[in-house]
Every structure is written in structure tokens, then in C-alpha cells.
Amino acid sequence: MRTHQLLRTGILAAVLALGGTAAALAHTEVRSTSPANGKPAKTTITRTTVTFNGQLRSGTLRVVGPGSRIVSRGKGGRDPRNVRRLLVGLRGGLKPGLYRASWTIVAADGHRQRGSFRFRLRR
């Protein structure tokens, strides 16, 4: 009887350990960007966003344009209307060309992540 109880306890511990590992390895993922990654947009856009599949504690979003010129207004941050989204305003007078948006987040589980996406602006 005691051996059976120890076996059940061991199996339960193994299941919990594997389940905890799977949860710890899960990362917050990008669900969408605006402008869309790799797609063209008009030079009249006023903001850039990145939406994730989970809540964010904090984050920054910066956009660099042609000639390595920073075109975002400030560091950006979590959208006050959506805890899963980063948002940053863009300066006026944007020129056609290739732009890169770089983000850094701290997810709700405490994991720090970073990434980027590109888009092209046209008239």
C-alpha cells in the first residue's frame, strides 16, 4: 500500500514539474503590427503599434527611418487602452522609404523580450 502511495506522489510531482516547465518556456508572441510587418503604408501615418498575445508589464517602441533618423516621438510604451499593445506616435513629414520598429517588453510573467519589424512608407 505504501509503495502505491509513493508511486502516485512521484507521478504527480513529475506531471507538475513538466507542466511548470512548459509554462515557464512559453513566451509572449507578437499577434499583429501596424503598419503590418513587411507591408507598405502611407507617409501620413501618425503612430506605430505592436499587439501581443499576453499582457505586458511595460515596454518601449522606437521607429527609425531612412538615414537612421529616429522618427518616433519618445520611447513609446504600453497603450493605456490595451495592456497587450505597445504604442508610439510618429513625427510629421515622414519620407518614403524603409522603416524599422524595434520593441522591448517585460511580459506579465516577468520575461524580457525584444524584437523588431520593418515596413515601407510610400506617398
C-alpha positions in Angstrom: 0.0 0.0 0.0 2.8 2.4 0.9 4.6 1.7 -2.4 1.5 2.6 -4.3 1.1 5.9 -2.5 4.8 6.8 -3.2 4.3 5.9 -6.8 1.3 8.2 -7.1 3.2 11.0 -5.3 6.1 10.6 -7.7 3.9 10.7 -10.8 2.1 13.8 -9.5 5.4 15.5 -8.8 6.7 14.7 -12.3 3.5 16.0 -14.0 3.6 19.2 -12.0 7.3 19.7 -12.9 6.7 19.2 -16.6 3.7 21.4 -16.6 5.6 24.2 -14.8 8.5 23.9 -17.3 6.1 24.2 -20.3 4.6 27.3 -18.7 8.0 28.8 -18.0 9.1 28.3 -21.6 6.1 30.0 -23.1 6.9 33.5 -24.4 4.6 36.3 -25.2 4.2 36.5 -29.0 3.5 39.3 -31.5 0.0 39.0 -32.8 0.0 42.0 -35.1 1.8 45.2 -36.0 0.6 48.4 -37.5 1.8 49.0 -40.1 1.9 45.3 -40.9 5.3 43.7 -41.0 6.9 44.0 -44.4 3.9 45.8 -45.9 3.7 49.3 -47.4 1.9 52.2 -45.7 1.3 55.9 -46.5 3.7 58.6 -45.2 0.7 60.1 -43.4 0.6 57.5 -40.7 0.7 59.0 -37.2 1.6 56.0 -35.0 3.0 52.5 -34.8 1.7 49.7 -32.7 2.7 46.1 -31.8 0.0 43.9 -30.3 1.0 40.7 -28.3 -0.9 37.6 -27.2 -0.5 38.4 -23.5 -0.5 41.3 -21.0 2.6 43.5 -20.7 4.1 45.0 -17.6 6.0 47.5 -19.6 7.7 48.2 -22.9 9.2 50.6 -25.3 8.8 51.0 -29.1 11.2 53.1 -31.3 11.0 53.7 -35.0 14.0 54.5 -37.2 13.7 55.7 -40.8 15.9 56.4 -43.8 19.3 57.7 -42.8 19.0 56.1 -39.3 16.8 59.0 -38.3 14.6 58.4 -35.2 11.1 59.3 -36.2 9.2 58.1 -33.2 8.1 60.6 -30.5 9.7 59.5 -27.3 10.1 55.9 -26.2 6.5 54.8 -26.6 5.0 52.4 -24.1 2.0 50.3 -23.2 -1.2 51.5 -24.8 -3.4 52.9 -21.9 -6.4 51.4 -23.6 -4.9 47.9 -24.3 -2.5 46.1 -21.9 -1.4 43.8 -24.7 -0.2 46.6 -27.0 2.8 49.0 -27.4 2.1 52.3 -29.0 4.3 55.2 -30.1 3.5 58.4 -32.0 5.4 59.3 -35.1 6.8 62.7 -36.2 5.2 64.5 -39.1 6.8 64.9 -42.5 7.8 61.3 -42.9 9.6 60.5 -46.2 9.1 57.4 -48.4 11.5 54.6 -47.6 12.2 51.7 -45.4 11.5 52.0 -41.6 12.3 49.7 -38.7 10.3 49.5 -35.5 12.2 48.0 -32.5 10.4 46.9 -29.3 11.4 45.7 -25.9 8.9 44.3 -23.4 8.6 42.9 -19.9 5.7 40.4 -20.1 3.3 39.8 -17.3 5.3 36.7 -16.2 8.5 38.9 -15.9 10.2 37.7 -19.1 12.1 40.4 -21.0 11.9 40.1 -24.8 12.8 42.2 -27.8 12.2 42.2 -31.5 11.6 44.3 -34.5 9.7 44.6 -37.7 10.0 46.6 -40.9 7.7 48.5 -43.1 7.9 50.7 -46.2 6.3 54.1 -46.4 5.1 55.5 -49.7 3.3 58.6 -50.8 
